Amino acid sequence: MVKSGFVQEKQNDTRVRLENINNHSIMSLCEYKKNIRDGSDEILEAKLCKHLGNGLPVVCNLSDLIKELRLIFECESVNVDLVSYLMKSYKSNPVDWKKYAKFDRYRYTRNLVDKGNDRYNLMILCWGEGHGSAIHDHANAHCFMKILQGSLEEVRFAWPDEEGQELRQTKRTSLNLNDVCYMNDSLGLHRVENASNVDTAISLHLYCPPYDQCSIFNQNTGQKSTVTTTFYSIYGKRNKDNKEIVQPEDN
């Protein structure tokens, strides 16, 4: 099937835009940014426009977001600011994600939305009333989190200097509808929790590179354990291979 000239032109424009991004503002998947939340969204947009010539991608729905993510993750190095911009640009719409939103009565769930050609995992997490994650690291990956429904508390901790040391809380942030936060291991450890006793919460997460194991920590002793992460559902269908895990897994 021959593509129309309009479609081909649009794809060419996208390729040029991505080349400009990666030539001017490259960040390795293994290189961390200290804090992408510094400054306003307008400053971030202006910074990206400087490199893109006002050619910022338009994200109208979840499908657009996935399409743009797949394009930028075709490269070996990824602009973390641009990933954050894309996550912020998407405005939550239940029509887009309700088929992925699957809850469990006893714990939060991880529901796979897109594997991104094995460059990243995009997933929706569903938090029942009072559900929360263990304190955990991110296995040397980048973590982006966006609130799709309700609100969540993110609590950060400093890495323990030695085992047996109580973890020191460094920050607590309330995240509301369409808020985005970024985390990596250079920023410490964190826990995410739904503090409400009456309302559920839903969040969109992107991890790059993807991983299937991480470390969790005891807040009182700093003791570290390794756990395997699993998916409660995959592409909207219940994962029958998912087995109940006694220990809390990463979010």
N, C-alpha and C positions, 0 to 999 in steps of 0.2 A: 504494500500500500504506500503510495507516494504522499509524503507530508506536504501540506500547503506551504506557500512561501511565507505566510504570516507566522506559522508555527516554527518554521525553520529559523526565521529572523529572530523570534523570541528566544529560541534556544541558543543562538549565537550570542545574543546580548547577555544571556545568563553566563555563558562560558567566559566572555570578556570580563564581566563583573567579578567572577570568581578568581580569574587570573590577577585582577587588580588587588583583590583582597589578599591573596597569598603572596604577592610581590611586596606589599607594603606593610603588612601586619601579621606575620606568621607566628604561630605559637605551636610548639610541639605538643602532641597528646600527653607527653610525660613532663611537660613544663607547667608549673603552676603560676596562677595569678594570685596575688595576695588578697585583693578584694575588689571585685568588679562592681560592687554596689556603691562605691564612692562616687559622689557627684550625681547629678540629675539624669533622667532619661534623655533630656534635651542635649546634654553634654555628650552622652554616649552616641546619640544619633548624629550630632555634628562631627564627632570624631570619625565615625564610619563614613559619613558623606564625603569627608575630605579625601578618602581613599577610593570611594566608589563613584564619585562624580554625580552625586544625588541619585544614584541608581539602587537605592535600598530595596530589598525584596518586599513584596506585598503579601501579607498572610491574612487571608480572610476566614480560613477554617482550618480544622485539624489536618485535612488532606494537604492543604497548601504548606503547612508547617513541615509535614513529613517529606514532601517533595523537596523543599528547600534544604532540609537537613541532609537528605541523601546526596544532594549536589555538593554541598560544602564538605561532606565527609568522604568524597571521592579522593581528596588530596591526602597526602601523608601527614601534613601539618594542618591544624585547624585554628581559625581565629576565634578565640573564646569569647571575645566581646561580641562577635557577630552571632554566635550561638545564643548568648544571653539576650541580644536584641530580638532574635526570632522568637524566643520563648516569651518575651514580654509583648511582642506584637500580636501574638495569638490571644484573642479574647474568648474566655470560656463560653462554650455553648453546649448544653447537655445533648443536643441533637447529634453532635459530633462524637461524643465519648460515652454515651449511656450504655452502649452494648458491651463496653469493656469494664464497666463499673460493677464488680461482683464482690459482695461483702461476705464475711464470715462472722458468726456470732461471737467468737471468742478472741479473735486477733485481727490485726490489719492484714490486708492481702496485697500481693504484688501481681499485677495483671499485664502481660506483655502486649504492647501495641505494635511495635516495629523493631526489627533487629538491625536495620540500617546496614545491610551487607556486612554484618559482623564487626562493624566499626563502632557501634554504640548500641545500647538498649534504651528504647523509649517505652515507658510503662506507666500505668495508672495505678495508684495506691488508694485503697479504700479503708478509711478509718472509722470504726464504730465508736460509739460514745465511750470516752475514757481510754481508747486504745492508744498504745505508744510503742516505739521501737526501743531496743536496747541501746545503750551508748556504744557507738561503733566507729570504725574507721571506714575508708573507702578504697582500700586495696590499690593505692596509687592511681586512682582514677579521678576524673572531673565529675562533679555532681551538680546538676541543675534541678531545681524544684520549683514548680509553679502551682498555686492554689486554684483549683477548678471549682470547688464548692466548700462552703463553710470556712473555718479558720484552723490553723495549727500553730503550735508553739515549737520553735527551734531553740534548743539549749546546747550551748557549746562548752567544751571542757578542754583544758590544757592536757597535753600528753603527760602521763606520769613519769617522773624521773626514775622511779624504781618500783618494782612490784611490792605491794604492801602499803603503798601510799594512796591516800584518799584522793580522788579526782577533784581538781579545783574548777569550779564553774567560772567561765569567763564572760559569758554573754547569754542573754535570753531575748528572743525576738518573736513578736506576734506577727504572723503572716495571714493576710486576709485575701479575699477574692482577687485573682489575677496578679498577686504579688509574686515575685521571683527572687530566689536566693541562690547563691553559689557556694559550694564547699569543696575543699580538697584537703589532703592530709597535712599540708603545711600550715593550715589554719587550725588544726587540732582535731578533736573528736566531737561528735554531736549526737543528740537524741532528738527525735521528732515525736510529738504527742498531740492528741486531740484532747484538750482539757475540758471540753464540754461533756456534761452528763445527759444532755437532751438532744444534741445535734450531731449528725455524722459529718465527715469531711472527706474530700476527694482531692488528690494532688497528682500532677503530671511530673514525672522524673525522667531525666536523661543522664545516663552514665556512659562515659567514654574514657578509655576502652571498656567494653563490658567485662564482667567478672562473675564468677560463681562461688567465690569464697571471700570472707572478710573476717575481721576480728571484732569481738564484742568485749566490753570491759565492765567489771564490777565497780560501781561508784565508790563503795566504801574501802575497797582494798586495792583497786587498780589491776586486779588479776585479769589476764587476757585469755580468751578462748577463741578458737577458730570454728566458724560455722559455715555451712553451705546454704546458699540462697536458692530459692525455688520460685516458680511461678504458680499462682493459684489458678490462673487461666491464661491461655495463649490465643491471641487474635479473637478474643470474644468467646472462646469455648473452654469449658472447664477442663483443666489439666488432670487427667486421671492418674498420671504418674506422680503427681504431687503427694507427698506423704507428710503427715503431721509431724512438725518439728517441735520438740519439747523446748529447746533453747530458742530465745528470740533471734531472728535473723536480721540482716541489714535491711534498711528501707531503700 
